[in-house]
Amino acid sequence: MWLYLLKRVVLAVAIIAIAVTLLFLMIHAVPGDPAVALLGPRATAEMIAQLHQQMGLDKPLAVQLAIFFGKVFHGDLGFDTFSQRPVREIIFEQLPYTIELIFVSILWAVAIAVPLGCYSAMRRNSVIDQVVGVMAVATIAIPSFVIAVYTLLIFAVTLRWLPAIGVGNGFWGGLSYLILPAFAIGIGWVGYISRLVRASMLEVLGENHIRMARSFGISEWRIVARYALPLAILPTVTILGVGIAWLLSSAVFIEVVFARPGIGALIVNAVNARNYPIVMGVVLVTTFLIVVATTLSDLLNAFLDPRTREKL
């Protein structure tokens, strides 16, 4: 188990280093000069050269990358080009909003999708199973930003049931502002997870230990909850760990549509302004979150399935 954890830590560091390096090269390949964007079109050559020196843009790319990784090793993500505030401070001000949005989105999606998948597997080919299947395909096919726009127009603008933009104040105020964004992100996951749980459940329900449990007269719901679901949920746990990247990318669009603070809106503004330190810092943090999520999903799989622990 410890050897497995060590391998995952080494792999995580390698993934983060590769991702940051690739993005660093892509950002510098984008046309335009960040110093000119910061100083404006009236900036003189001397002013631009001085800002290049301050930002380290006058050094070779390899040296710039080495300096960046050296600062990261010491916990320094640099300073915002415009406000001169620490990048780490700016990111961790916005990060809780994005984590809150993702957590609520996936929480309600799993709470609905898992029972739907279990019921569809137990009532295979029934009317409810077919209806759930059609709705699942429909919700998966519609992009989250399209759902966000239409829910905003219907429930916030036309019906005025829910607030349109912002995050609100307090627990209940903030919760009302989360409903539409969390719905837009989570609705596609309801269909995807319910189909995944159904397929896994059908496979597990055909195994020998399930047939033996039935022979002892155990109720079907207890068999599903106690013996089948811990195994049938394993693919869902893996998908949720890997899907954190998809959730973060969805949050970018949702935060822009609903004018919410978060790292999604932060990185969009930073890319438009060619704010290198913010972009690199956000990518570093999000890559770290993705690696941590995939590692935790693997560990949870090992906890739920003893056969997986024996292979570690």
One Martini backbone bead per residue (centre of mass of N, CA, C, O) as a GRO file, in nm:
protein
  312
    1MET     BB    1   0.058   0.062  -0.022
    2TRP     BB    2   0.303   0.256   0.008
    3LEU     BB    3   0.411   0.208  -0.277
    4TYR     BB    4   0.163   0.320  -0.418
    5LEU     BB    5   0.178   0.606  -0.301
    6LEU     BB    6   0.459   0.674  -0.411
    7LYS     BB    7   0.387   0.645  -0.710
    8ARG     BB    8   0.164   0.865  -0.710
    9VAL     BB    9   0.342   1.102  -0.628
   10VAL     BB   10   0.540   1.090  -0.862
   11LEU     BB   11   0.324   1.113  -1.084
   12ALA     BB   12   0.208   1.385  -0.993
   13VAL     BB   13   0.462   1.555  -1.032
   14ALA     BB   14   0.495   1.492  -1.335
   15ILE     BB   15   0.224   1.603  -1.432
   16ILE     BB   16   0.255   1.893  -1.333
   17ALA     BB   17   0.517   1.958  -1.487
   18ILE     BB   18   0.409   1.906  -1.774
   19ALA     BB   19   0.163   2.094  -1.773
   20VAL     BB   20   0.315   2.360  -1.710
   21THR     BB   21   0.511   2.351  -1.947
   22LEU     BB   22   0.307   2.350  -2.180
   23LEU     BB   23   0.163   2.613  -2.100
   24PHE     BB   24   0.406   2.797  -2.105
   25LEU     BB   25   0.458   2.762  -2.412
   26MET     BB   26   0.174   2.848  -2.516
   27ILE     BB   27   0.166   3.134  -2.402
   28HIS     BB   28   0.433   3.231  -2.554
   29ALA     BB   29   0.293   3.170  -2.847
   30VAL     BB   30   0.120   3.402  -2.814
   31PRO     BB   31   0.034   3.676  -2.944
   32GLY     BB   32   0.200   3.925  -2.793
   33ASP     BB   33   0.251   4.173  -2.529
   34PRO     BB   34   0.220   4.206  -2.192
   35ALA     BB   35   0.350   4.488  -2.160
   36VAL     BB   36   0.162   4.636  -2.359
   37ALA     BB   37  -0.105   4.553  -2.218
   38LEU     BB   38  -0.030   4.702  -1.952
   39LEU     BB   39   0.072   4.999  -2.066
   40GLY     BB   40   0.001   5.040  -2.354
   41PRO     BB   41   0.034   5.212  -2.663
   42ARG     BB   42   0.219   5.459  -2.519
   43ALA     BB   43   0.458   5.301  -2.476
   44THR     BB   44   0.780   5.282  -2.437
   45ALA     BB   45   1.067   5.111  -2.485
   46GLU     BB   46   1.178   5.152  -2.198
   47MET     BB   47   0.927   5.055  -2.044
   48ILE     BB   48   0.916   4.773  -2.166
   49ALA     BB   49   1.200   4.680  -2.082
   50GLN     BB   50   1.157   4.716  -1.776
   51LEU     BB   51   0.917   4.513  -1.753
   52HIS     BB   52   1.064   4.269  -1.860
   53GLN     BB   53   1.266   4.262  -1.625
   54GLN     BB   54   1.058   4.234  -1.393
   55MET     BB   55   0.918   3.965  -1.533
   56GLY     BB   56   1.151   3.797  -1.699
   57LEU     BB   57   1.124   3.829  -2.032
   58ASP     BB   58   1.448   3.860  -2.105
   59LYS     BB   59   1.464   3.565  -2.075
   60PRO     BB   60   1.484   3.261  -2.132
   61LEU     BB   61   1.258   3.012  -2.120
   62ALA     BB   62   1.418   2.814  -1.943
   63VAL     BB   63   1.473   3.018  -1.718
   64GLN     BB   64   1.182   3.093  -1.653
   65LEU     BB   65   1.095   2.804  -1.576
   66ALA     BB   66   1.302   2.757  -1.350
   67ILE     BB   67   1.212   2.994  -1.174
   68PHE     BB   68   0.922   2.903  -1.132
   69PHE     BB   69   0.984   2.626  -0.997
   70GLY     BB   70   1.149   2.745  -0.765
   71LYS     BB   71   0.914   2.907  -0.641
   72VAL     BB   72   0.714   2.674  -0.602
   73PHE     BB   73   0.891   2.512  -0.402
   74HIS     BB   74   0.850   2.782  -0.199
   75GLY     BB   75   0.540   2.890  -0.247
   76ASP     BB   76   0.581   3.078  -0.509
   77LEU     BB   77   0.357   3.241  -0.760
   78GLY     BB   78   0.383   3.535  -0.740
   79PHE     BB   79   0.266   3.829  -0.919
   80ASP     BB   80   0.047   4.040  -1.013
   81THR     BB   81   0.067   4.248  -1.281
   82PHE     BB   82  -0.145   4.472  -1.175
   83SER     BB   83  -0.167   4.457  -0.838
   84GLN     BB   84   0.080   4.308  -0.686
   85ARG     BB   85  -0.032   4.054  -0.584
   86PRO     BB   86  -0.045   3.756  -0.467
   87VAL     BB   87  -0.137   3.477  -0.631
   88ARG     BB   88  -0.213   3.294  -0.398
   89GLU     BB   89  -0.422   3.488  -0.274
   90ILE     BB   90  -0.614   3.509  -0.518
   91ILE     BB   91  -0.681   3.208  -0.557
   92PHE     BB   92  -0.777   3.150  -0.249
   93GLU     BB   93  -1.026   3.339  -0.285
   94GLN     BB   94  -1.166   3.174  -0.537
   95LEU     BB   95  -1.167   2.862  -0.486
   96PRO     BB   96  -1.416   2.811  -0.292
   97TYR     BB   97  -1.636   2.867  -0.507
   98THR     BB   98  -1.566   2.629  -0.695
   99ILE     BB   99  -1.582   2.397  -0.491
  100GLU     BB  100  -1.872   2.447  -0.409
  101LEU     BB  101  -2.000   2.404  -0.688
  102ILE     BB  102  -1.894   2.116  -0.741
  103PHE     BB  103  -1.999   1.975  -0.487
  104VAL     BB  104  -2.304   2.032  -0.527
  105SER     BB  105  -2.333   1.913  -0.809
  106ILE     BB  106  -2.235   1.615  -0.740
  107LEU     BB  107  -2.417   1.555  -0.498
  108TRP     BB  108  -2.700   1.566  -0.638
  109ALA     BB  109  -2.636   1.372  -0.868
  110VAL     BB  110  -2.571   1.119  -0.697
  111ALA     BB  111  -2.835   1.112  -0.522
  112ILE     BB  112  -3.005   1.046  -0.790
  113ALA     BB  113  -2.847   0.841  -0.977
  114VAL     BB  114  -2.809   0.586  -0.803
  115PRO     BB  115  -3.107   0.507  -0.754
  116LEU     BB  116  -3.181   0.499  -1.053
  117GLY     BB  117  -2.981   0.276  -1.136
  118CYS     BB  118  -3.086   0.059  -0.941
  119TYR     BB  119  -3.382   0.055  -1.036
  120SER     BB  120  -3.325  -0.010  -1.336
  121ALA     BB  121  -3.191  -0.286  -1.276
  122MET     BB  122  -3.439  -0.413  -1.120
  123ARG     BB  123  -3.630  -0.277  -1.372
  124ARG     BB  124  -3.585  -0.409  -1.640
  125ASN     BB  125  -3.750  -0.271  -1.918
  126SER     BB  126  -3.914  -0.067  -1.807
  127VAL     BB  127  -4.062   0.230  -1.818
  128ILE     BB  128  -3.864   0.373  -1.628
  129ASP     BB  129  -3.607   0.277  -1.765
  130GLN     BB  130  -3.666   0.412  -2.041
  131VAL     BB  131  -3.699   0.702  -1.942
  132VAL     BB  132  -3.420   0.729  -1.810
  133GLY     BB  133  -3.260   0.673  -2.071
  134VAL     BB  134  -3.360   0.915  -2.236
  135MET     BB  135  -3.284   1.139  -2.032
  136ALA     BB  136  -2.984   1.074  -2.019
  137VAL     BB  137  -2.912   1.131  -2.313
  138ALA     BB  138  -3.016   1.423  -2.319
  139THR     BB  139  -2.832   1.543  -2.087
  140ILE     BB  140  -2.558   1.464  -2.213
  141ALA     BB  141  -2.592   1.622  -2.497
  142ILE     BB  142  -2.613   1.879  -2.328
  143PRO     BB  143  -2.460   2.148  -2.260
  144SER     BB  144  -2.404   2.334  -1.978
  145PHE     BB  145  -2.423   2.625  -2.105
  146VAL     BB  146  -2.706   2.588  -2.223
  147ILE     BB  147  -2.852   2.528  -1.962
  148ALA     BB  148  -2.770   2.790  -1.822
  149VAL     BB  149  -2.914   2.991  -2.010
  150TYR     BB  150  -3.208   2.874  -1.986
  151THR     BB  151  -3.236   2.883  -1.678
  152LEU     BB  152  -3.190   3.185  -1.656
  153LEU     BB  153  -3.430   3.275  -1.836
  154ILE     BB  154  -3.658   3.123  -1.683
  155PHE     BB  155  -3.599   3.141  -1.352
  156ALA     BB  156  -3.484   3.450  -1.345
  157VAL     BB  157  -3.627   3.630  -1.569
  158THR     BB  158  -3.923   3.527  -1.601
  159LEU     BB  159  -4.008   3.399  -1.306
  160ARG     BB  160  -3.832   3.491  -1.054
  161TRP     BB  161  -3.725   3.254  -0.845
  162LEU     BB  162  -3.418   3.320  -0.902
  163PRO     BB  163  -3.115   3.418  -0.900
  164ALA     BB  164  -2.874   3.514  -1.139
  165ILE     BB  165  -2.633   3.671  -0.987
  166GLY     BB  166  -2.383   3.563  -0.791
  167VAL     BB  167  -2.363   3.457  -0.417
  168GLY     BB  168  -2.438   3.599  -0.176
  169ASN     BB  169  -2.556   3.583   0.172
  170GLY     BB  170  -2.494   3.339   0.344
  171PHE     BB  171  -2.629   3.033   0.342
  172TRP     BB  172  -2.916   3.071   0.210
  173GLY     BB  173  -2.830   3.281   0.003
  174GLY     BB  174  -2.610   3.105  -0.134
  175LEU     BB  175  -2.796   2.865  -0.211
  176SER     BB  176  -2.979   3.016  -0.415
  177TYR     BB  177  -2.726   3.083  -0.607
  178LEU     BB  178  -2.658   2.760  -0.662
  179ILE     BB  179  -2.884   2.615  -0.814
  180LEU     BB  180  -2.839   2.680  -1.117
  181PRO     BB  181  -2.536   2.609  -1.150
  182ALA     BB  182  -2.559   2.316  -1.033
  183PHE     BB  183  -2.763   2.218  -1.240
  184ALA     BB  184  -2.597   2.264  -1.501
  185ILE     BB  185  -2.369   2.061  -1.416
  186GLY     BB  186  -2.532   1.798  -1.294
  187ILE     BB  187  -2.738   1.687  -1.510
  188GLY     BB  188  -2.537   1.519  -1.682
  189TRP     BB  189  -2.449   1.328  -1.442
  190VAL     BB  190  -2.712   1.183  -1.395
  191GLY     BB  191  -2.718   1.025  -1.660
  192TYR     BB  192  -2.434   0.897  -1.651
  193ILE     BB  193  -2.445   0.755  -1.370
  194SER     BB  194  -2.705   0.590  -1.406
  195ARG     BB  195  -2.593   0.417  -1.644
  196LEU     BB  196  -2.344   0.309  -1.496
  197VAL     BB  197  -2.489   0.174  -1.256
  198ARG     BB  198  -2.669  -0.012  -1.419
  199ALA     BB  199  -2.448  -0.175  -1.564
  200SER     BB  200  -2.299  -0.268  -1.305
  201MET     BB  201  -2.542  -0.399  -1.161
  202LEU     BB  202  -2.606  -0.618  -1.371
  203GLU     BB  203  -2.333  -0.760  -1.339
  204VAL     BB  204  -2.342  -0.816  -1.030
  205LEU     BB  205  -2.626  -0.967  -1.017
  206GLY     BB  206  -2.483  -1.224  -1.182
  207GLU     BB  207  -2.335  -1.326  -0.950
  208ASN     BB  208  -2.283  -1.575  -0.721
  209HIS     BB  209  -2.323  -1.419  -0.445
  210ILE     BB  210  -2.608  -1.320  -0.523
  211ARG     BB  211  -2.748  -1.593  -0.565
  212MET     BB  212  -2.695  -1.691  -0.276
  213ALA     BB  213  -2.849  -1.466  -0.131
  214ARG     BB  214  -3.124  -1.543  -0.254
  215SER     BB  215  -3.133  -1.840  -0.138
  216PHE     BB  216  -3.164  -1.711   0.168
  217GLY     BB  217  -3.399  -1.475   0.141
  218ILE     BB  218  -3.302  -1.208   0.065
  219SER     BB  219  -3.367  -0.908  -0.004
  220GLU     BB  220  -3.326  -0.714  -0.277
  221TRP     BB  221  -3.249  -0.442  -0.142
  222ARG     BB  222  -3.026  -0.564   0.041
  223ILE     BB  223  -2.850  -0.676  -0.182
  224VAL     BB  224  -2.796  -0.410  -0.321
  225ALA     BB  225  -2.686  -0.243  -0.073
  226ARG     BB  226  -2.475  -0.464   0.052
  227TYR     BB  227  -2.349  -0.633  -0.216
  228ALA     BB  228  -2.365  -0.460  -0.495
  229LEU     BB  229  -2.300  -0.152  -0.469
  230PRO     BB  230  -1.992  -0.152  -0.379
  231LEU     BB  231  -1.921  -0.263  -0.674
  232ALA     BB  232  -2.094  -0.082  -0.875
  233ILE     BB  233  -1.950   0.201  -0.778
  234LEU     BB  234  -1.656   0.197  -0.884
  235PRO     BB  235  -1.675   0.337  -1.166
  236THR     BB  236  -1.787   0.604  -1.049
  237VAL     BB  237  -1.546   0.682  -0.876
  238THR     BB  238  -1.346   0.699  -1.110
  239ILE     BB  239  -1.499   0.909  -1.282
  240LEU     BB  240  -1.500   1.135  -1.068
  241GLY     BB  241  -1.194   1.167  -1.053
  242VAL     BB  242  -1.153   1.231  -1.358
  243GLY     BB  243  -1.400   1.452  -1.379
  244ILE     BB  244  -1.274   1.712  -1.254
  245ALA     BB  245  -1.189   1.842  -1.520
  246TRP     BB  246  -1.475   1.878  -1.634
  247LEU     BB  247  -1.583   2.046  -1.397
  248LEU     BB  248  -1.385   2.283  -1.427
  249SER     BB  249  -1.463   2.355  -1.719
  250SER     BB  250  -1.761   2.411  -1.653
  251ALA     BB  251  -1.710   2.638  -1.443
  252VAL     BB  252  -1.614   2.850  -1.638
  253PHE     BB  253  -1.889   2.899  -1.782
  254ILE     BB  254  -2.075   2.934  -1.535
  255GLU     BB  255  -1.928   3.181  -1.405
  256VAL     BB  256  -1.981   3.364  -1.647
  257VAL     BB  257  -2.291   3.348  -1.675
  258PHE     BB  258  -2.333   3.408  -1.339
  259ALA     BB  259  -2.118   3.597  -1.221
  260ARG     BB  260  -1.899   3.429  -1.068
  261PRO     BB  261  -1.677   3.355  -0.859
  262GLY     BB  262  -1.353   3.218  -0.956
  263ILE     BB  263  -1.119   3.037  -1.140
  264GLY     BB  264  -1.261   3.061  -1.409
  265ALA     BB  265  -1.287   3.369  -1.429
  266LEU     BB  266  -0.990   3.426  -1.366
  267ILE     BB  267  -0.859   3.287  -1.621
  268VAL     BB  268  -1.007   3.443  -1.838
  269ASN     BB  269  -0.896   3.723  -1.762
  270ALA     BB  270  -0.593   3.645  -1.775
  271VAL     BB  271  -0.580   3.565  -2.073
  272ASN     BB  272  -0.684   3.837  -2.192
  273ALA     BB  273  -0.433   3.995  -2.027
  274ARG     BB  274  -0.168   3.833  -2.011
  275ASN     BB  275  -0.148   3.692  -1.711
  276TYR     BB  276   0.083   3.479  -1.629
  277PRO     BB  277   0.080   3.422  -1.317
  278ILE     BB  278  -0.220   3.343  -1.299
  279VAL     BB  279  -0.227   3.114  -1.504
  280MET     BB  280  -0.008   2.936  -1.374
  281GLY     BB  281  -0.140   2.914  -1.095
  282VAL     BB  282  -0.410   2.785  -1.180
  283VAL     BB  283  -0.293   2.535  -1.321
  284LEU     BB  284  -0.145   2.424  -1.078
  285VAL     BB  285  -0.392   2.390  -0.892
  286THR     BB  286  -0.578   2.220  -1.081
  287THR     BB  287  -0.381   1.988  -1.122
  288PHE     BB  288  -0.367   1.911  -0.826
  289LEU     BB  289  -0.669   1.845  -0.794
  290ILE     BB  290  -0.680   1.617  -1.004
  291VAL     BB  291  -0.469   1.432  -0.875
  292VAL     BB  292  -0.608   1.402  -0.600
  293ALA     BB  293  -0.877   1.286  -0.704
  294THR     BB  294  -0.764   1.028  -0.840
  295THR     BB  295  -0.627   0.915  -0.586
  296LEU     BB  296  -0.882   0.898  -0.406
  297SER     BB  297  -1.040   0.706  -0.593
  298ASP     BB  298  -0.840   0.470  -0.570
  299LEU     BB  299  -0.856   0.442  -0.259
  300LEU     BB  300  -1.164   0.392  -0.249
  301ASN     BB  301  -1.159   0.137  -0.417
  302ALA     BB  302  -0.976  -0.020  -0.217
  303PHE     BB  303  -1.183  -0.003   0.018
  304LEU     BB  304  -1.436  -0.141  -0.132
  305ASP     BB  305  -1.214  -0.346  -0.269
  306PRO     BB  306  -1.020  -0.605  -0.167
  307ARG     BB  307  -0.894  -0.693  -0.443
  308THR     BB  308  -0.736  -0.425  -0.483
  309ARG     BB  309  -0.551  -0.439  -0.228
  310GLU     BB  310  -0.394  -0.702  -0.321
  311LYS     BB  311  -0.249  -0.539  -0.576
  312LEU     BB  312  -0.068  -0.317  -0.410
   0.00000   0.00000   0.00000
